[in-house]
Amino acid sequence: MSSRQTLFSDVCGTMDELKRLVKEESEQVVADPQGTAVPLLHDALSMLDRMDARLDQYSQLWNNLQGMLEQAGQIQTVDAKKASRALQHIEDDLMAQGPDPQLDIEAINTLAEETRTVASAQEHLMRAHKDLALKLHESFVWIKGNRGWIVSPDSGESAEDTIKQKHQAWLPPQPHCTHLLARLVASTAHIVEAQRQDEEPVIQFMDGGMIRMSQVRWDPQIKNFHPASFQPPPTGRQYRRTSPENNA
């Protein structure tokens, strides 16, 4: 799967620019396809690959969940009423004793052991359920990654504040930072942390685009993100369409 930086945060913006190029700069595209249109095709392919890989992860999650549900269905139940009846028998026996008690010690021992057996079975079943619940949690942690899906209201710090504090050295200037933080808080983008201290974290957008964090820029005219090294033409948004053209 490609990790290339893309010129836009999504396939839609990439296709808008491709359509703009072949419409407005067709001669240049024909003269230099490798320097104009082809990089956009490679960008789109890398985004599609990333989204496809993410969808595979979701499929794996649901397959794992289905397996857990099947295992949960195989966990047997225990009749807790058996213990409550045993304890009631002991209580009835004790309460029925007169001034000269005649306790049936063997019967009480048997009933006590029946109670213990039920309790031991309950403990065993709770461990089995807990084991599956922990596996479910592990699956959630895996699919979530470092995405800010859940923010605890008791943390005392907003998700935005946390991102600012941790990544203040790499965040882009305003107003681009505000738009990026909004995406990160909404989990429509997430941070791919750097492997080394001197490396820059990368923003991976839900739509598949990847841009280095400090280079993220928001263009209000095309309503899309792009790297600082690339300035999208203002007419790109005019080529946006949400459904195929009617060729009839």
N, C-alpha and C positions, 0 to 999 in steps of 0.2 A: 504494500500500500504506500502510495507516494506521500511524502511529507513536505512537498514544495510549498513555498509561499505563493498565494494566489493574488490576483489583482482585485478581486472582489470577495465579499464574504459568502456569496452564494452563487448557485448555477444561474439563477434568474438574471442577476446583474451581469454575469459573464456572457450570457446569450444576448442581453440587450446590447452590450458593447460589440459583440460579433455582428449583429444585425446592423448596427450603426456603421461599422467599418465597411461592410460590403455595400451599404447604401450610399454613404457619404465619401468614402475613400476607396472606391473599388479599384482604381488604377494602381494605387499604392499596394493594395492587397495582392493584386495579380503580380506586381513587380517584386514584392518581397513578402510572400506568404509566411515564411519562417519568422520574420520579424514583426508581423502584424497579427494575423488571425490564428496561426497555429498555436502560439502560446496560450491563447484563450481556450482552444480545444483541449490542450493538455491540462489546463486549470480545471475545466469542467470534468474531465475524466478523473482527476485526482479527488475532486469533491464527491463525485458519484461513488468512487471506490471507498472513500471514508464512510459515507452514509451507509453503503452496503455492508461494510464490516460492522458498523454499529447495529444494523438490523439483524445481522447474524448473532450478535451478542444478546439482543433481546430474544431471539428464537431460542438460544441456548438457555436463557433464564427461564422461559416458560416450559421448556423441556425438563429442566431441573425441578421446577415447581411441580409439574405433573408427576414426576417420580417421587417427590416428597409426599404429595397427596396420596399416591398409591401406598407408600410405606405407612402413612398415618392411618389409612383404612385397614391395614393389616394388624395394627396394634389392638390387642384384645382388651375387652373391658373387664371390670371386676365387680362382683355383686357386693357392694358395701352394706346392703341391708342384712347380709349374712352376719356381719360383725355386730350390727346394732341389735339383731335378734339374740345373739349370744350374750351380749352385755345385759339386755333386758332380762334374760333368763337368770343370769347371776343376781341381778338386783331383786327379782321376784323371790328368788330362793333366800336371799339374805333378809328381806323384809318379812318373809313368812316364818322366820324362826321365832320360837317362843322363848321362855325363860331357860329352857334346857336345850340349847342349840344342837342340832344334828346335821352339821354341814356335810354335803356330799363333795368332799374335797376332790375326788377323781373327776366328777362331772364339771366342777368349777375349773379345774385345770384344763380339761378338754375344751371348754368354752373359751377360756382365756387364750389357748393356742389357736383356736379358730379365728379369734379377733386379731391375733398377731399375724396370722397368715394373710388375712385381708389387708392389713396395714402394709405388710411387706410387698404385696402385689401392687397396691396403690403407689408405693414409693418407686417400684420398678417401672411402672407405666409412666409415672411423671418424668422419670429420667429419660425414657424413650421419647416422650413428647418434647421435652426440653432439648434433646439432641437434635431433633428435626427443626425445632424453632431456631436453634443456633445456626443450623445449616441455611435456613431461610434468611436469617440476618446476614450471614456471610455472602449469600447470593445478592442481597440488596446492596451491601457495601461494595461488592465487585461491580455491579452494573452502574452504581452511582459514581464510582471513582471520586474525583475531587469536585464534582459538580455540586453547587450550593442548592440542592433540592430542598433541604430542611434547615430552617433557622430557628433555634430555640428562643422563645420569647423571654426566657429567664437568663439569657447569656449576658445581658446588660450592654451588648455591643451589636450594632447592626451588621449585616453581611457586607454592606458597602464600606463601613469603617474598618472591618477586618481586612478587606482587600486593599484598601488604601494603606493601612499600616504595614502589611506584609510586602506589598509590591510598589511602594511609593517611588522607588528609584527608577522603575520601568514604565510607569503609567504615562500615557500621552498627554500633551497639553490640553487645556480647555479650548473650545467646548467639546472636543472629541472625547475627553476623559469621562464626561457626564454620560454621553451616549453609550460608551463602552461599559461603564459601571452598571447602567440600566440593563444591558443585555446579560451581564454576568449575574446580577442579582435575580433576574428573571429566568436564569438557567437556559437561555437560548444561545449561550456561548460559555465556554469554560477555559480555564487556564491549564495549558500543558507546561508543567514545571520544568525548568532547566535541569539538566543532569549535572552541571558543574556550576560553581559559584559565579564564575565570570561569564556564564552564558545567559542569554536573555530568554525569559519565558515567552511562550507563543500562545496566541488566542486562537482556539479552534471553535468556529461558529457551528451551530447545530446543523446548518445547511452544508457544511463540509469545507468551507473556506478556512485558510490558515494565514494569519498575519502576525508578525512579531509585535509584542505588546507596545513598545515605544513608538512603533511605526503606524499604529492603527489611526486612521482618520475617518471622519464621518462627513459625507457630502450631502447637504440638505437638498440639493437639486435632484440628484439621482436617488436620494434616500437609501444610501448604501455605504458600507465601509470599504476602504481601500488602503493600501500602504502609502506612506508619505512620499515615496519615490515616484508615485504615479498619480497624475491628475486626470480623472475621468472627464471626458467632454460633457458639457451640460445637456446635450440633446439625447443622451443615452436612455433616459427614462421614457422618452417618446416611443421607444420600441418595446415597451413592456406590454405583454398581453397574457391573459390568464387562461385563454382557451384557444385551440387551433383556429386558424383563419378559415372562413367559409369560402371554398374555392368554386362553389357552384355558380 
